[in-house]
Amino acid sequence: MIDLATKLARIGTEPDPETGALTPPIHMASTYARDEAGEYSRGFVYSRLENPTRRRFEEALADIEGGESCAAFSSGMASAMTLFQALDPGDHIVFPADIYFGVRHLATTVFSRWGLKSDIVDMSRLDSVQDAITDRTRIVWAESPSNPQLNITDIEGVAEIAHAASAQLVVDSTWSTPYLMQPIALGADIVLHSVTKYLGGHSDVLGGALVFSEKTTLSERVHELQREAGA
């Protein structure tokens, strides 16, 4: 098994197959050429749908998080927004009391008008999480460490409660990064990153990502929204 530090140093840096460049090129094209038969045999049509640079990043992040797939977005909030959009009106989310303010605001204002229901609990207490579960709970949302108070959540314990209710556990792992924690190994179904923060690390990149442990209806809806809505 490859050591994590070695994997992090190498992943996504395979030589460019076309030129042999050791630093992967950034593909800035919005559109791609058809071949003589009129097909897109090279696999790319339009960069809103898929882009070689984005694909490389998604494959790398899914690998180091131990996930089945990854969807990258223009910001961490675009990641959260797309996940909310993939739910149905009337679906319910359990949030922790300490959570990135933008996520809470988006869920309780914009998406409450779309019928999204939510409860906010002290997620350091598993009984509080259990008491908040309803028959419409689709997601239990955890941040560990939380932003800004650095509260710690028992991810394995919360995952057990979520799965018993046929809900999925989302873990915002922005502060930990895959170097310090892989939530999927602890039972999470979806890992969210604001790439802007520690994955980028230099205040020069804005981005977000969702990593899925396996293919589900929810993950397929997210990938569809990523392609069709352009976030």
Number of C-alpha atoms within 10 A of each C-alpha: 4 7 7 12 9 9 14 17 9 11 15 19 16 13 13 12 9 6 9 10 12 11 11 16 13 10 11 10 10 13 14 14 13 14 10 8 7 8 11 13 12 10 12 16 17 14 18 14 17 16 20 16 15 16 15 15 18 20 18 20 25 20 18 16 22 18 23 14 21 26 25 25 24 17 19 24 21 20 25 22 18 21 22 21 16 17 19 13 15 15 17 23 25 25 24 23 17 21 22 16 10 12 17 16 12 15 21 16 11 12 17 15 11 14 16 20 18 22 16 17 19 15 25 16 13 16 13 15 22 17 9 17 21 14 10 15 21 23 26 28 24 28 27 23 19 21 15 10 11 13 17 13 20 14 23 16 14 25 25 18 20 26 17 11 18 14 22 23 28 27 27 26 23 24 20 18 20 19 12 9 14 19 28 23 14 15 21 26 25 26 27 28 29 27 22 19 19 15 19 13 10 9 9 8 14 14 19 24 26 30 28 25 22 14 12 11 10 16 23 13 16 23 20 16 18 21 16 11 11 14 17
